[in-house]
Amino acid sequence: MDMFVAMFPEYFSEHLCSFRDSLSPKFNRDMVFKSGEGAGRSGSFFFFSHDRKFIIKTMTKIELDLYLRKLPEFCEHF
């Protein structure tokens, strides 16, 4: 999470508490247990945060490498 705070300080300076609440294990316990019900074709583990603001997804090494390679372009775009 520290990486995202550093990359988007203007967002997190205002919304850090909300972000933490969205991803809190305390609030997401039920969502995590429901996540296996609709596993996609890739077999990745994913779920929506309890407030439906975020999607959490596991990644393969190949997906992670692609994501990290594209992240700087994504940040420039936004």
GROMACS elastic network, one bead per residue, 0.5 to 0.9 nm:
[ bonds ]
;  ai    aj funct       b0    kb
    1     4     6  0.53313   500
    1     5     6  0.63906   500
    1     6     6  0.87580   500
    2     5     6  0.50159   500
    2     6     6  0.61649   500
    2     7     6  0.85916   500
    3     6     6  0.51789   500
    3     7     6  0.61897   500
    3     8     6  0.86454   500
    4     8     6  0.58944   500
    4     9     6  0.79507   500
    4    12     6  0.83102   500
    5     8     6  0.53398   500
    5     9     6  0.53327   500
    5    10     6  0.86218   500
    5    11     6  0.79804   500
    5    12     6  0.57913   500
    5    13     6  0.81587   500
    5    16     6  0.83027   500
    6     9     6  0.55933   500
    6    12     6  0.86759   500
    7    10     6  0.88827   500
    7    75     6  0.76591   500
    8    11     6  0.55438   500
    8    12     6  0.63730   500
    8    13     6  0.86038   500
    8    75     6  0.83791   500
    9    12     6  0.51516   500
    9    13     6  0.57316   500
    9    14     6  0.86473   500
   10    13     6  0.54800   500
   10    14     6  0.69806   500
   10    15     6  0.88579   500
   11    14     6  0.57536   500
   11    15     6  0.60509   500
   11    16     6  0.78495   500
   12    17     6  0.84024   500
   12    19     6  0.78979   500
   13    16     6  0.61630   500
   14    17     6  0.81328   500
   14    18     6  0.86698   500
   15    18     6  0.52176   500
   15    19     6  0.60395   500
   15    20     6  0.86553   500
   16    19     6  0.50058   500
   16    20     6  0.61783   500
   16    21     6  0.85858   500
   17    20     6  0.51485   500
   17    21     6  0.61459   500
   17    22     6  0.85837   500
   18    21     6  0.50630   500
   18    22     6  0.61074   500
   18    23     6  0.87404   500
   19    22     6  0.51045   500
   19    23     6  0.64220   500
   19    24     6  0.85029   500
   19    53     6  0.89486   500
   20    23     6  0.52630   500
   20    24     6  0.57448   500
   21    24     6  0.50338   500
   21    25     6  0.86980   500
   21    26     6  0.86740   500
   21    27     6  0.74310   500
   22    25     6  0.89078   500
   22    27     6  0.75588   500
   22    28     6  0.80215   500
   22    49     6  0.60156   500
   22    50     6  0.66093   500
   22    51     6  0.62084   500
   22    52     6  0.81150   500
   22    53     6  0.70704   500
   22    54     6  0.75321   500
   23    26     6  0.85934   500
   23    27     6  0.75289   500
   23    28     6  0.69060   500
   23    49     6  0.61431   500
   23    50     6  0.78504   500
   23    51     6  0.89471   500
   23    54     6  0.79279   500
   23    56     6  0.89552   500
   24    27     6  0.55101   500
   24    28     6  0.62172   500
   24    29     6  0.86638   500
   24    49     6  0.85925   500
   24    50     6  0.89186   500
   25    29     6  0.57495   500
   25    32     6  0.87457   500
   26    29     6  0.60359   500
   27    30     6  0.77055   500
   27    31     6  0.83846   500
   27    49     6  0.83292   500
   27    50     6  0.63668   500
   27    51     6  0.89217   500
   28    31     6  0.51401   500
   28    32     6  0.61994   500
   28    33     6  0.88137   500
   28    48     6  0.86631   500
   28    49     6  0.61973   500
   28    50     6  0.53802   500
   28    51     6  0.88788   500
   29    32     6  0.53175   500
   29    33     6  0.65523   500
   29    34     6  0.88684   500
   29    50     6  0.86431   500
   30    33     6  0.52463   500
   30    34     6  0.62719   500
   30    35     6  0.86752   500
   30    50     6  0.82418   500
   31    34     6  0.51023   500
   31    35     6  0.61064   500
   31    47     6  0.65190   500
   31    48     6  0.69289   500
   31    49     6  0.69144   500
   31    50     6  0.63650   500
   32    35     6  0.51464   500
   32    36     6  0.78629   500
   32    46     6  0.81595   500
   32    47     6  0.64033   500
   32    48     6  0.84202   500
   32    49     6  0.86107   500
   33    36     6  0.67651   500
   33    37     6  0.84089   500
   34    37     6  0.57046   500
   34    38     6  0.81648   500
   34    47     6  0.79215   500
   35    38     6  0.64321   500
   35    39     6  0.71195   500
   35    45     6  0.69962   500
   35    46     6  0.61182   500
   35    47     6  0.51791   500
   35    48     6  0.81921   500
   36    39     6  0.54873   500
   36    45     6  0.70082   500
   36    46     6  0.79486   500
   36    47     6  0.84880   500
   38    46     6  0.89347   500
   39    42     6  0.78701   500
   39    43     6  0.57758   500
   39    44     6  0.67141   500
   39    45     6  0.67241   500
   39    46     6  0.75159   500
   40    43     6  0.54467   500
   40    44     6  0.65939   500
   40    45     6  0.82426   500
   40    46     6  0.86422   500
   41    44     6  0.78761   500
   42    45     6  0.89542   500
   44    57     6  0.66845   500
   44    58     6  0.56657   500
   44    59     6  0.69606   500
   44    60     6  0.84098   500
   45    56     6  0.80458   500
   45    57     6  0.56535   500
   45    58     6  0.54173   500
   45    59     6  0.84511   500
   46    55     6  0.68664   500
   46    56     6  0.51898   500
   46    58     6  0.63815   500
   47    50     6  0.89504   500
   47    54     6  0.84082   500
   47    55     6  0.56939   500
   47    56     6  0.53677   500
   47    57     6  0.67260   500
   48    51     6  0.77334   500
   48    52     6  0.53132   500
   48    53     6  0.73175   500
   48    54     6  0.57154   500
   48    56     6  0.62337   500
   48    57     6  0.89103   500
   49    53     6  0.62163   500
   49    54     6  0.53148   500
   49    55     6  0.62252   500
   49    56     6  0.72628   500
   50    53     6  0.78790   500
   50    54     6  0.85445   500
   51    54     6  0.78537   500
   52    55     6  0.74051   500
   59    62     6  0.78054   500
   59    63     6  0.55819   500
   59    64     6  0.59165   500
   60    63     6  0.51309   500
   60    64     6  0.61775   500
   60    65     6  0.86141   500
   61    64     6  0.50682   500
   61    65     6  0.61310   500
   61    66     6  0.86313   500
   62    65     6  0.51866   500
   62    66     6  0.62825   500
   62    67     6  0.86222   500
   63    66     6  0.51448   500
   63    67     6  0.60718   500
   63    68     6  0.86102   500
   64    68     6  0.60732   500
   64    69     6  0.84392   500
   65    68     6  0.52334   500
   65    69     6  0.60770   500
   65    70     6  0.86429   500
   66    69     6  0.50779   500
   66    70     6  0.61697   500
   66    71     6  0.84936   500
   67    70     6  0.52144   500
   67    71     6  0.58870   500
   68    71     6  0.51157   500
   68    72     6  0.77010   500
   69    72     6  0.70866   500
   69    73     6  0.82839   500
   70    73     6  0.54892   500
   70    74     6  0.62902   500
   70    75     6  0.88490   500
   71    75     6  0.61566   500
   71    76     6  0.86524   500
   72    75     6  0.51034   500
   72    76     6  0.62604   500
   72    77     6  0.86605   500
   73    76     6  0.51154   500
   73    77     6  0.62062   500
   73    78     6  0.88461   500
   74    77     6  0.51138   500
   74    78     6  0.64936   500
   75    78     6  0.53236   500
